[in-house]
Amino acid sequence: MSEKKPYQVLARKYRPMTFEEMVGQKAVVQTLQNAITSNRVGQAYLFSGTRGVGKTTAARILAKALNCAHGPTPTPCNACEFCLEINGDHSVDYMEIDGASNRGIDDIRNLRELVKYKAMRSRTKIITIDEVHQITKDGFNALLKTLEEPPENTVFIFATTEFTKVPATIVSRCQHFEFRRVSGRDIIDHLAFVARKEGLTVSPFGLGLLASAADGSVRDALSLLDQAVAFCGETVDDDALREILGTVNRELLFEFSSAILGGRSDEVFPLVEKVFDSGYDFRAFGKELIQHFRNLLLVRSMPRAEDVLLFDADEMNRLRAEAQKATDEELLRYLQALQAGEAGLRFSSDPQIALEILLVKLCHFGKLVPIKDLLREFEPMKKAGQIPPPAPSRPSSPVASPPPAFPKPAPAGEKAPAFPRAAPASERPVSRPTGRPAVPPETPRPAPAGPPRRDAETAAAVQDSNVQMFLRAMKGRVVSVEPMKGLRNGEEE
């Protein structure tokens, strides 16, 4: 009875073997290929970027390109003994070191001793240190001289996810390549290729969900696809994929946006209860709702939003129909309010109440009246003389006495008038004590103020005809007042 071959995860099975197979790193690939072709390979490289974008993969391909039996060549054959040894991770001249486990000065000293010896079988000795930022300060200092003048035919390749933690002395001795996040379109195309090779059925919407959850990492996208296949089988269902990824049901997001854009605050509380019953975290749901309104604003503003959003045609049409319920300015106001309320939702002791308050507030945004529209309604009344002009504003503080006048400058050719000079100390009168200190007269205290008459003044103001007219016009309306620009300190609005 033959033993079953162990399963190999998709991230390892479909790991790129040549530069052409790398996804989303065109600039890095082209530079390395040109360096190999023109025989301008550096002595040290630093690959930085987020997880799963191809840093260590590029290091392995570069090692094969330099040591291939048909090279050095930018297209390694992956069939000669040198390429097979590197692929199988048992080459004596290719060392892959974990910087987190070998980070001390003693580890770096041992590495320096190994580097002194030339390559035993291959053309070039390659030293790759992954997560190089984990090395200690003393370890980096011990590596500086070797990195600056390495032995012949020795290449160092450093990989890190936290470039800012690598000392500048190390960076200055390396050629730095920044591996960028892979775009969603490139990840979708790569997932579709893998699905065809594996005989899997995944909808375009499901591929978009996987690409969005991967956040620019090809390895994460393949790992999530592996997880989905383990749960669903060869046919990956969209609803099951949402459950695996923990993403919010888009039907629920559309229910919320419809209630908010329609101003139906009575629907907020049942919908929030539905969020709770579905098991979603309120803080995570708030982020999803922000992303949903961002999609609505993007669809409302861009003629070809499908170039940016990873949705199919049906989902794009639904977003466009929902976005037509509000203007660009209104959607921007909703999005700004959601973004501002997300911090309070994140730090609230009761996120459910914080979410309900925020959503009810959004439902009342439709009642906002710009102040310019309100003033436009009173313009005919003002022209007819029904609204008296505003009274001149009184100064808030008594007018200070003018400063003492300084002498005017003398005309040309005349002597400038001199300032009055203080008398010398010998000529000043001297006060002598009389034997008993003078007692200043007692200042009478002001009488306590009487009861405030604010209520009577308010009642009298309400009876004014202009105030009555303004209250009738403002009944049941909310005014949106934006701060005026250009006001100086002390100037009344």
Secondary structure, DSSP 4 states (H G I P E B T S, - for coil): -PPPPPP--HHHHT---SGGG-SS-HHHHHHHHHHHHTT---SEEEEEESTTSSHHHHHHHHHHHHH-TT-S-SS--S-SHHHHHHHTT--TTEEEEETTTS-SHHHHHHHHHHHTSPPSSSSSEEEEEESGGGS-HHHHHHHHHHHHSPPTTEEEEEEES-GGGS-HHHHTTSEEEEEPPPPHHHHHHHHHHHHHHHT-EE-HHHHHHHHHHHTT-HHHHHHHHHHHHHHH-SEE-HHHHHHHHTPPPHHHHHHHHHHHHHT-GGGHHHHHHHHHHTT--HHHHHHHHHHHHHHHHHHHH-TTGGGTS---HHHHHHHHHHHTTS-HHHHHHHHHHHHHHHHHHHH-SSHHHHHHHHHHHHHGGGGEEEHHHHHHHHHHHHHTT-SPPPPPPPPSSPPPPPPPPPPPPPPTTSPPPPPPPPPPGGGS------SSPPPPPPPPPPPPP----HHHHHHHHHTSHHHHHHHHHHTT-EEE-PPPSSPPTT---
